[in-house]
Amino acid sequence: MADCCPRDVSAANGGKRVQFGTRFLNDPARVFHHNAWDNVEWSEEQEAAAERRVRENSAQRVPPEKQVEYEVNAHEYWNNFYKIHENRFFKDRHWLFTEFPELTPRQNQSNLKSLLLKDYDHEITEHKGCGGRLGVIGSNTQEQHEASSHSLDHKEQKRPIDEATQKPRHLDINSDGFPGSSATYRVLEVGCGVGNTVFPILHTNNDPGLFVYCCDFSTTAVDLVQTNSEYDPSRCFAFVHDLCDEDKSYPMPKESLDIIILIFVLSSIVPDKMQNAINRLSYLLKPGGMILLRDYGRYDMAQLRFKTGRCLSENFYVRGDGTRVYFFTQDELDTLFTIAGLEKVQNMVDHRLQVNRGKQLTMYRVWIQCKYRKPFSPNTS
């Protein structure tokens, strides 16, 4: 592992806890002093070993009939997961304001320092499908670290109840015919899970013109969002949607969204369907609107841990619980977004070294983070 910083930041701060984004490992002897290190460079030997491992675990492919089964029954795998685990293993993603300041109130986006210096020491696992996340550590899951800041003061909000169903009324449709049509800043998260991105946005962003849409492949997950005490139908609309369904439209018109969020979701769908999915999302963006993505990168620890016989196609695998995951390169994502007519704002690899100090284990994570913008037309001022 190559040195990636001229100094050990923790030592420079007198041994005090150093925040994510500034934790650089200069002295390998100090590797177990923190739970994670940033921007860890890989040696040529380490990358070659990862490539060999991928060749080994990809040599035997899942039979075609089983691959069809995983595609046809994908919704059942996610519904079964949420029926068992509900939201007990999830932590809200307050780190996302560090990575995506576009989600903070527009009038406060210049005052991000208070958000950047939160405590990011909590480690959880993440597992994301056509719209689900799980945080269960076990043989059928892939570990996913997320940094979670201190809990915000979540105030319970009263929600109107549909007398017929006894569930929250969430269709805030006005005279314009779609939820949130009177909003001035619209955000959509595709693959919202149980709301661990949506609810922090609603709590942190007090812009009165904000409206947040969130959808998931799992009906159980969406039900958990709608029945959460924090769900406010005047500011949020949760709905069931399959990212790959070309026949089902989104509940908002074209060029109506400012931001679309994809966090560990695109990797869960069949690679052949990714381009059309991104094309349809691009259609929803306003000129100047952006897609924000964070997903698995090639040779991430999760990819290297797969056993032989779990590979569906090149760099695409099925987990023990039936959900699937793809591992991207930067160029692959750039191609998807560029073909969809979007222009690059950011496309970066996040190499992170996670550490289990109790077991003295090191785990190398590779994530890719992207921001792509819909260009303005020549006639737009």
C-alpha positions in Angstrom: 0.0 0.0 0.0 1.5 3.3 -1.1 1.8 6.3 1.1 -0.9 8.8 0.2 -0.2 11.8 2.4 3.0 13.5 3.5 2.1 13.3 7.1 0.0 11.3 9.6 -2.9 13.7 10.3 -3.8 12.0 13.6 -0.4 12.6 14.9 -0.4 16.2 13.8 -3.6 16.7 15.8 -2.1 15.4 19.0 -3.9 12.0 18.8 -7.3 13.6 18.6 -10.0 11.9 16.5 -9.7 13.0 12.9 -12.8 13.3 10.7 -13.4 11.5 7.4 -12.0 13.3 4.4 -8.8 14.2 6.3 -7.7 10.7 7.5 -4.6 9.8 5.5 -2.4 6.9 6.4 1.3 7.8 6.1 2.6 5.3 8.7 1.4 1.7 8.1 2.2 1.0 11.8 -0.7 3.3 12.7 -3.3 1.5 10.5 -5.4 0.4 13.5 -5.6 3.8 15.1 -8.8 4.6 13.2 -11.8 2.8 11.8 -11.1 4.0 8.3 -8.6 5.8 6.2 -9.2 8.0 3.1 -7.8 8.0 -0.4 -5.7 4.9 0.1 -3.7 4.2 -3.0 -3.3 0.6 -4.3 0.0 -0.9 -5.2 0.4 -2.6 -8.6 0.7 -6.0 -6.7 -2.6 -5.4 -4.9 -4.4 -4.5 -8.0 -3.0 -7.5 -9.9 -4.1 -9.8 -7.0 -7.6 -8.3 -7.1 -7.8 -8.9 -10.9 -6.7 -12.5 -10.4 -9.4 -13.0 -7.7 -12.1 -11.7 -10.0 -11.0 -14.0 -12.8 -11.2 -16.9 -10.3 -14.7 -16.2 -8.9 -16.1 -15.4 -12.4 -14.9 -18.6 -14.0 -18.1 -20.5 -13.3 -21.4 -18.7 -14.2 -24.9 -19.1 -12.8 -27.0 -21.3 -15.2 -29.2 -19.2 -17.5 -32.4 -20.6 -16.1 -31.4 -19.5 -12.6 -30.5 -16.0 -13.9 -34.0 -15.7 -15.3 -35.4 -16.7 -11.9 -33.4 -14.0 -10.2 -34.8 -11.4 -12.6 -38.4 -12.5 -12.6 -38.6 -12.8 -8.8 -36.4 -9.8 -7.8 -39.3 -8.0 -6.1 -39.9 -11.1 -3.9 -36.4 -11.1 -2.6 -36.6 -7.5 -1.5 -40.1 -7.8 0.0 -39.0 -10.9 2.0 -36.0 -9.0 3.3 -38.0 -6.0 4.6 -40.7 -8.3 6.0 -38.0 -9.9 8.2 -35.8 -7.0 9.1 -38.0 -3.9 8.6 -35.8 -0.9 9.5 -33.8 -2.2 12.5 -30.4 -2.3 10.8 -30.4 1.1 9.1 -28.8 4.4 10.0 -29.7 7.7 8.5 -27.1 9.0 6.0 -26.1 12.4 7.3 -22.8 12.0 5.5 -24.5 12.6 2.2 -24.5 16.4 2.8 -20.7 16.3 2.9 -20.6 14.5 -0.4 -23.6 16.1 -2.0 -24.0 19.7 -0.7 -26.6 20.2 -3.5 -29.1 18.6 -1.0 -28.7 21.3 1.6 -30.9 24.4 1.6 -29.9 26.5 -1.4 -29.6 29.6 0.7 -27.3 27.7 3.1 -25.1 25.8 0.7 -22.2 28.2 1.5 -22.4 27.3 5.2 -21.4 23.7 5.0 -18.6 23.6 7.5 -20.8 22.6 10.4 -22.0 19.6 8.3 -18.5 18.6 7.2 -17.1 18.1 10.6 -19.6 15.6 12.1 -18.6 12.4 13.7 -18.3 9.7 11.0 -17.0 6.8 13.2 -20.1 4.6 13.1 -19.8 1.7 10.7 -22.8 -0.1 9.2 -23.4 -2.4 6.3 -25.3 -1.6 3.2 -26.9 -3.7 0.6 -28.8 -2.1 -2.2 -31.0 -3.6 -4.8 -33.4 -2.2 -7.5 -34.3 -0.2 -4.5 -33.4 -1.8 -1.2 -30.7 -1.6 1.5 -29.8 -4.0 4.2 -27.5 -3.7 7.0 -27.2 -7.2 8.2 -23.8 -8.7 8.7 -23.7 -12.3 7.6 -22.8 -14.8 4.9 -25.5 -13.6 2.6 -24.7 -9.9 2.6 -21.9 -7.6 1.5 -20.5 -5.2 3.9 -21.0 -1.5 3.2 -19.5 1.2 5.4 -21.4 4.4 5.9 -20.5 7.3 8.0 -23.3 8.5 10.2 -23.2 11.8 12.1 -24.8 12.4 15.4 -28.5 12.0 15.5 -30.6 15.0 14.7 -33.5 16.0 16.9 -36.3 14.2 15.0 -39.7 15.7 15.8 -42.7 13.5 15.2 -44.9 15.0 12.5 -48.6 14.5 12.3 -49.8 13.0 9.1 -53.3 12.9 7.6 -54.8 9.5 7.7 -56.9 7.9 5.0 -60.0 6.7 6.8 -60.6 3.8 4.4 -57.1 2.3 4.7 -55.9 3.7 8.0 -52.6 4.6 6.3 -51.1 8.1 5.8 -52.5 10.0 2.9 -49.5 10.6 0.7 -50.9 11.8 -2.6 -50.4 15.6 -2.3 -51.8 16.3 -5.8 -52.9 19.8 -6.5 -54.6 21.4 -9.5 -51.6 20.9 -11.7 -52.2 17.1 -11.4 -49.0 15.7 -9.9 -47.6 15.6 -6.3 -45.4 18.5 -5.4 -46.2 20.5 -8.5 -46.2 23.8 -6.6 -42.7 23.2 -5.3 -39.7 25.2 -6.5 -37.0 22.6 -5.8 -37.8 18.9 -6.5 -35.6 16.0 -5.5 -36.2 12.3 -6.4 -34.4 9.4 -4.7 -34.6 6.2 -6.7 -34.3 3.2 -4.5 -35.2 4.8 -1.2 -35.2 1.7 1.0 -36.7 2.7 4.4 -35.9 6.4 4.0 -32.4 6.8 5.4 -31.6 9.4 2.7 -35.0 11.0 2.5 -35.6 11.7 6.1 -32.2 13.4 6.7 -32.9 15.6 3.7 -36.3 16.6 5.0 -34.8 17.4 8.4 -31.8 19.2 7.2 -33.3 21.1 4.3 -35.9 23.6 5.5 -36.4 25.2 2.1 -40.1 25.9 2.0 -40.1 25.2 -1.7 -38.5 21.7 -1.4 -40.4 18.6 -2.3 -38.9 15.1 -2.1 -40.0 12.1 -4.1 -38.8 8.7 -3.2 -39.5 5.3 -4.8 -38.4 1.7 -4.3 -38.8 -1.6 -6.0 -40.1 -3.1 -2.8 -43.7 -2.5 -1.7 -42.7 -3.4 1.8 -40.0 -0.7 1.9 -42.3 2.0 0.6 -44.9 1.0 3.2 -42.2 1.4 5.9 -41.5 4.9 4.6 -45.1 5.9 4.5 -45.9 4.7 8.0 -42.8 6.2 9.5 -43.7 8.9 12.0 -41.4 11.4 10.2 -43.2 11.0 6.8 -44.8 14.3 5.9 -47.0 14.1 2.8 -47.0 17.8 2.4 -43.2 17.7 1.6 -42.7 14.1 0.4 -44.3 11.5 -1.9 -43.2 7.8 -1.6 -44.3 5.4 -4.3 -43.5 1.9 -5.7 -41.5 1.9 -8.9 -39.3 -0.5 -10.9 -36.3 1.4 -12.3 -36.3 -1.1 -15.2 -40.0 -0.9 -16.1 -40.1 1.0 -19.4 -43.9 0.9 -19.5 -44.6 2.6 -16.2 -44.1 6.3 -16.0 -42.9 8.4 -13.1 -45.5 10.5 -11.3 -43.9 13.8 -12.4 -43.6 15.4 -15.9 -40.5 15.7 -18.0 -37.9 18.4 -17.0 -39.5 18.8 -13.5 -36.7 17.6 -11.2 -33.7 19.5 -9.9 -31.9 16.5 -8.3 -32.0 12.7 -8.8 -30.2 10.6 -6.2 -28.9 7.0 -6.9 -27.1 5.6 -3.9 -26.0 1.9 -4.4 -29.0 1.2 -6.6 -27.9 1.3 -10.3 -25.5 -1.6 -9.5 -28.4 -3.9 -8.6 -30.0 -4.0 -12.0 -29.2 -6.1 -15.1 -26.4 -4.3 -17.0 -28.3 -4.4 -20.3 -31.1 -2.4 -18.7 -28.9 0.4 -17.2 -28.8 2.7 -20.2 -32.5 2.9 -20.7 -33.0 3.5 -17.0 -30.6 6.4 -17.0 -32.2 7.8 -20.2 -35.6 7.9 -18.6 -34.2 9.6 -15.5 -32.4 12.2 -17.6 -35.7 12.9 -19.3 -37.1 14.0 -15.9 -34.3 16.5 -15.1 -34.7 20.3 -15.6 -31.9 21.9 -17.7 -29.2 22.4 -15.1 -30.5 19.5 -13.0 -28.2 16.8 -11.8 -28.0 13.1 -11.1 -26.0 12.3 -7.9 -24.6 8.7 -7.8 -22.6 6.7 -5.3 -22.1 3.0 -6.1 -19.7 0.1 -6.1 -16.4 0.3 -7.9 -14.4 -2.5 -9.6 -12.4 -4.7 -7.2 -14.3 -3.5 -4.1 -14.0 -5.9 -1.2 -17.5 -7.1 -1.8 -16.6 -8.3 -5.3 -13.5 -10.0 -4.1 -15.4 -11.9 -1.4 -17.8 -13.7 -3.8 -17.3 -17.4 -4.1 -17.2 -19.3 -7.4 -20.6 -20.0 -8.8 -22.2 -16.6 -7.9 -21.2 -14.8 -11.0 -24.1 -13.9 -13.4 -22.0 -12.1 -16.1 -18.8 -10.1 -16.2 -18.6 -8.1 -12.9 -22.2 -8.9 -12.1 -23.0 -11.3 -9.2 -25.9 -12.7 -7.1 -25.8 -12.6 -3.3 -27.0 -15.5 -1.1 -30.3 -13.7 -0.5 -31.1 -13.5 -4.3 -30.2 -9.8 -4.8 -27.7 -8.8 -7.3 -24.8 -6.3 -7.7 -22.6 -4.9 -10.4 -19.1 -3.3 -9.9 -18.4 -0.3 -12.1 -15.5 1.5 -13.6 -15.5 5.3 -14.0 -15.5 4.9 -17.8 -18.6 2.7 -17.8 -20.6 5.2 -15.7 -19.3 8.1 -17.8 -20.6 6.3 -21.0 -24.0 5.7 -19.4 -24.5 9.3 -18.5 -23.0 10.8 -21.6 -25.2 8.8 -23.9 -28.2 10.0 -21.8 -27.2 13.6 -22.8 -25.7 14.6 -19.5 -22.4 16.4 -18.9 -19.8 15.5 -16.3 -19.4 17.5 -13.1 -17.7 14.9 -11.1 -16.6 11.3 -11.6 -14.2 10.0 -8.9 -13.1 6.9 -7.2 -13.2 6.7 -3.4 -10.6 4.2 -2.2 -11.1 3.7 1.5 -9.4 1.4 4.0 -11.8 0.1 6.6 -10.4 -1.4 9.8 -11.8 -3.8 12.3 -9.6 -2.9 15.3 -11.0 -5.6 17.5 -10.1 -8.4 15.0 -7.1 -6.6 13.5 -8.6 -6.9 10.0 -8.2 -4.5 7.1 -10.9 -4.2 4.4 -10.4 -2.2 1.1 -13.5 -0.5 -0.2 -13.8 1.0 -3.7 -16.8 3.3 -4.5 -17.4 5.6 -7.4 -19.1 8.9 -6.9 -20.6 10.9 -9.8 -22.4 14.1 -10.5 -23.8 14.6 -14.0 -25.8 17.6 -15.2 -28.4 18.1 -17.9 -27.1 20.9 -20.1 -29.0 24.1 -20.7 -30.4 24.6 -24.2 -28.7 27.3 -26.3 -31.8 29.4 -25.9 -31.8 29.2 -22.1 -30.4 32.2 -20.3 
